[in-house]
Amino acid sequence: MSSVIVSRIISSAQAIERLIAGESLRDTWITGLLDLNPLVVSRWICGEDLRGIYRPIVIQRCILDGLNVEGRTFYEGVELVNCRITVARFKQAYFYSSLLIEDCVFQESFEGQGIQSDGPIAIRNTVFSGYANFSGINLRNKVSLRDVSFPGGTNLLHELTDGSRGQLGRKITLDGCRFCVADVPAELEAARLGIAPLSECDPGGAEG
């Protein structure tokens, strides 16, 4: 995982202007909370308003004070690559196309409750430093996690074990992922599934 070296600093409002213009965000420190709500548009299909974001979102080699996609529906792909994100609000986000998170660090708690996906999700070489909450997620396509660490704790494996109906290890694959011992359900064959224990975890990271 390489360090992020930014060439400019812009506000979240300026970042939204660039995304609206169809640009990607690269090599930038984005100050303030980047809320993607201004990108949401209405599209009426068969009498139904399918509100959502109808453009690809590509953010690479950036530092973000905060990213809020809570409750947003994405009809095109979303890519976060080599980013450092302090605040991450992903509650009830819906990914129709795809989600790629690669070489990223989430520095505080990750709010991923209720994430839904019809498209594939890939998370690679990424660290969740704070508690990562995935309560109530609904994943209907392939999910791949490779070299992902959860030192801040997470309920991800418990959610997948309880709600994936045996898909863990098949449609949902793990490779070289590291979890706190307390976050690995006892019934899982951890080594076979690509799960390794973390020697250092945040004992206060778990949330109710």
C-alpha positions in Angstrom: 0.0 0.0 0.0 1.7 3.2 -1.2 1.4 6.6 0.5 -0.8 9.3 -0.9 1.0 12.4 -2.2 -1.5 15.0 -3.3 -0.8 17.8 -5.7 -3.7 20.1 -4.8 -6.2 20.8 -2.0 -9.8 21.5 -2.8 -13.0 21.8 -0.8 -15.8 19.2 -1.0 -17.9 21.7 -2.9 -15.2 22.1 -5.6 -14.9 18.3 -5.7 -18.7 18.0 -6.4 -18.4 20.5 -9.2 -15.7 18.3 -10.8 -17.8 15.2 -10.4 -20.9 16.9 -11.9 -18.7 17.9 -14.9 -17.9 14.2 -15.4 -14.3 14.4 -14.1 -12.5 11.9 -11.8 -10.8 13.0 -8.6 -7.1 12.2 -8.5 -4.1 13.3 -6.4 -6.2 15.6 -4.3 -6.9 16.4 -0.7 -10.6 17.0 -0.4 -11.4 19.0 2.7 -14.7 18.7 4.6 -17.4 16.0 4.1 -17.8 15.0 0.5 -21.5 14.3 0.2 -22.6 12.9 -3.2 -26.2 14.0 -2.8 -25.9 16.8 -5.4 -25.2 14.1 -8.1 -28.6 12.4 -7.5 -31.0 12.8 -10.4 -34.5 11.5 -11.1 -35.2 9.2 -14.1 -38.7 8.1 -14.7 -39.0 4.6 -16.0 -42.4 2.9 -16.4 -43.9 5.5 -14.2 -41.4 5.0 -11.4 -38.9 7.6 -10.3 -35.6 5.7 -10.1 -33.6 8.4 -8.3 -29.9 7.8 -8.1 -26.4 8.6 -9.4 -26.1 7.8 -13.1 -22.4 8.5 -13.7 -19.2 6.6 -12.8 -17.5 7.7 -9.6 -13.7 7.4 -9.7 -11.6 8.7 -6.8 -7.9 7.8 -6.9 -4.9 8.7 -4.8 -6.9 11.1 -2.6 -7.1 12.1 1.0 -10.7 12.7 2.1 -11.8 14.2 5.4 -15.1 12.5 4.9 -17.2 10.6 2.3 -20.9 10.3 2.6 -22.8 8.0 0.2 -25.5 7.1 2.7 -28.8 6.1 1.1 -27.5 6.8 -2.4 -28.2 4.4 -5.3 -25.3 4.0 -7.8 -26.3 2.8 -11.3 -22.7 3.1 -12.6 -19.4 1.8 -11.1 -17.8 3.3 -8.0 -13.9 3.1 -7.6 -11.9 4.2 -4.5 -8.3 3.5 -5.2 -5.3 4.4 -3.0 -7.3 6.8 -0.8 -7.1 7.8 2.9 -10.6 8.4 4.2 -11.3 9.6 7.7 -15.1 9.5 8.0 -16.9 6.9 5.9 -20.8 6.8 5.8 -22.0 4.0 3.5 -25.3 3.2 5.3 -28.0 1.9 3.0 -25.9 2.6 -0.1 -27.1 0.6 -3.2 -24.5 -0.5 -5.8 -26.3 -1.7 -9.0 -23.1 -1.8 -11.1 -19.9 -2.4 -9.2 -17.9 -1.3 -6.2 -14.1 -1.4 -6.1 -12.1 -0.4 -3.0 -8.4 -0.9 -3.4 -5.3 0.2 -1.5 -7.4 2.3 0.9 -7.3 3.1 4.6 -10.5 3.9 6.5 -9.1 5.8 9.5 -12.3 5.9 11.7 -15.4 3.7 12.0 -16.9 2.5 8.7 -20.7 2.8 8.7 -21.7 0.1 6.2 -25.0 -0.9 7.7 -27.6 -2.0 5.1 -25.3 -1.9 2.1 -26.9 -3.6 -0.9 -25.4 -4.7 -4.2 -26.6 -6.2 -7.5 -23.2 -5.8 -9.0 -19.8 -7.3 -7.9 -17.9 -5.9 -5.0 -14.1 -6.2 -4.7 -12.1 -4.9 -1.7 -8.3 -5.4 -2.0 -5.3 -4.4 0.1 -7.3 -2.2 2.4 -7.3 -1.5 6.2 -10.3 -0.7 8.3 -8.6 1.0 11.3 -11.9 1.7 13.1 -14.8 -0.5 13.7 -16.5 -1.6 10.4 -20.2 -2.2 10.8 -21.9 -4.3 8.1 -25.2 -5.0 9.9 -28.0 -6.0 7.6 -26.0 -6.1 4.3 -27.6 -7.7 1.3 -25.1 -8.9 -1.3 -26.6 -10.5 -4.5 -23.5 -10.8 -6.7 -19.9 -11.9 -6.3 -17.9 -10.4 -3.4 -14.1 -10.7 -3.2 -11.9 -9.6 -0.3 -8.2 -9.9 -0.7 -5.5 -8.8 1.8 -8.1 -6.8 3.8 -7.4 -6.1 7.5 -9.9 -5.2 10.3 -7.8 -4.1 13.3 -10.6 -2.0 14.6 -13.0 -4.9 14.7 -16.0 -5.8 12.5 -19.2 -7.9 12.4 -18.7 -8.8 8.8 -18.0 -12.5 9.2 -21.0 -12.8 11.6 -23.2 -11.1 9.1 -22.0 -13.3 6.2 -22.3 -16.4 8.3 -25.8 -15.6 9.5 -27.3 -14.2 6.3 -25.4 -15.5 3.3 -27.0 -19.0 3.3 -23.8 -20.8 2.9 -22.3 -18.5 0.2 -19.2 -17.7 2.2 -16.3 -19.4 0.5 -18.2 -19.7 -2.8 -19.9 -16.5 -4.1 -18.2 -14.6 -1.3 -14.5 -15.3 -1.2 -11.7 -14.2 1.1 -8.0 -14.4 0.5 -5.3 -13.3 3.1 -7.8 -11.3 5.1 -7.0 -10.5 8.8 -9.6 -10.3 11.5 -9.6 -10.0 15.3 -10.0 -13.4 16.9 -13.3 -12.3 18.6 -14.7 -11.4 15.2 -14.3 -14.9 13.7 -17.3 -17.2 14.3 -16.3 -20.4 16.0 -17.9 -22.6 13.4 -15.9 -21.1 10.5 -12.9 -23.0 9.1 -10.8 -19.9 9.1 -7.7 -21.1 7.4 -9.6 -22.8 4.6 -11.6 -19.6 4.0 -8.5 -17.4 3.8 -8.9 -15.8 7.2 -5.9 -15.1 9.5 -6.0 -13.8 13.1 -4.7 -10.3 13.9 -2.3 -10.2 16.9 -3.2 -6.5 17.6 -6.8 -5.4 17.8 -8.6 -2.4 19.3 -10.4 -3.9 22.3 -12.7 -0.9 22.3 -13.4 -1.0 18.6 -16.6 -3.1 18.6 -19.9 -1.4 18.6 -23.2 -2.7 19.7 
